[in-house]
Amino acid sequence: MITHISVAVMYVRDQQRSVDFYVSKLGFEKTVDAEMWPGARWVEVRPSGGQTAITLHSASAFNRTPGEGAFLTFACDDIEATVADLRRRGVKVTDPVEEPWGTYIKATDPDGHEVMISKK
C-alpha cells in the first residue's frame, strides 16, 4: 500500500548552492548526501519533520536543464510570517495571492524554480 510521496526530483545547476538555499534560506534539513557514481551526488532535503523530500540532482549529470522538473507546493501555518521570514533571509518571494481555494506565495530558488507556499 502506498503511504506517501517519498521524493520529488529537481534538476539544478549547482547542487551545493541549491542545498544551501533550501537549508539556509527555507529552513529544510539535509537528510541524505551520498555518491551515486563518480562525480554524481544524491542529495535529499526536506522540511523539518516532513515525510517528502526533494532530491537535488545535478542537471548536467542527467543531461537535463536546470529548472526543468518538479513543480512543488509547500504548506505553512502563517503566510504573512512566512513572507517576512523568507524576505529577511534574502529569498525572492511574491506578495500573498488570495484565491477561492486558499492563499499562496511563490518563492524562487537559485535555478529559477518557483515553489508555491500555501496557507493550510
N, C-alpha and C positions, 0 to 999 in steps of 0.2 A: 504494500500500500504506500502510495506517495504521501509524504507528510508536509513537505515544504520545498521551496526553491532553494537549492544549495548555493549555487554560484552563477553570477552573470559575468560575461566577458566584456571587457573594454580594451580596445587597441589604442596604445599610447606611444608617443614619440620617445619619451624618456621615462622609464619605469621609476627611477628614484625620485624624479621631480613629481610624478603623479602620486607616489606613495607619500611624499612629504605633504602634498596638497590635501589628500584625503585624511591623513593622520593629524597633521598640524593645524590645518585650516577647518576641516569639517569635524574633527574630533573622533574619527574612526580609530580602530585598533588594527594593527597588522597581526594576522593570525598564522600566516604561512609565508615563508620566503625560502624557496628551495630551487636547486638547479634542475631544469627539465632535461637539458642536454648541454654540452659545452657552449657557452655563450647565450643561453636562454634561461630565464628565471620564471618560476611560477610564484607569483606574489598575490596573496589574498588580503583584503582589508574588509572590515565590516563595522557597522555601528556597534558601540559597546553593548554587549548582551544580545545582539541580533542573531538570527538564525541564518540569514542570507548574506553571503559575501560577494565581493566583486573581485575578480581576478584581473589584474592589470598586466596584460600581455604586451610585449614589445611588438609594435606593428611590423617592423622590418623582419622580425624572426618568423612571422606568419604570412609574409607577403600581403600585408593589409595596409590601409591608410589610417593614420591617427585620426580619431574622431569617428571612425566607422565602427558600428557595433551597437551596443545596448542603448536603449532609451529607458532611463530609470526614474522612478518616483520614490522619494523617501518621505517619511511621516515625522511630524513634530507635534508637540502639545501647544506651543505658543508661537504663532507665526511672527508676531512683532518682535518678540525677544530673539527669535532665531535670526531675523533680518539684522537686528542691531549687533548680535554677536558675530555673525559672518562678516559684516562690513568692518567691524573692529579688527577682525583677523585679515582684512585685505582681500576678501572674496568679492568678485563681481557678482552682484545679486540684484534682481529686479525688485520693484515695489510689489507688495501683495496685490494679487488679482482675485477678485471675488466672482465666483461663478455659482449658478444654482446648485451644483454638486459639491462645492467647497471652495476654500481659499487656498491659493498656492503662490509660490515664488519660484524663480529659476535661478540657479547658481551655475557659473561657467568655470570649468576646470582648465588647467593649462593647455590642453589639446583642443579646446572648443566644445567639449561635451557639455551640453546643457542638461543638468539634472533638475528635476522638479522636486520641490519640497512642499508637501501639503499639510494643512492642519487637520488632525484626526481627533 
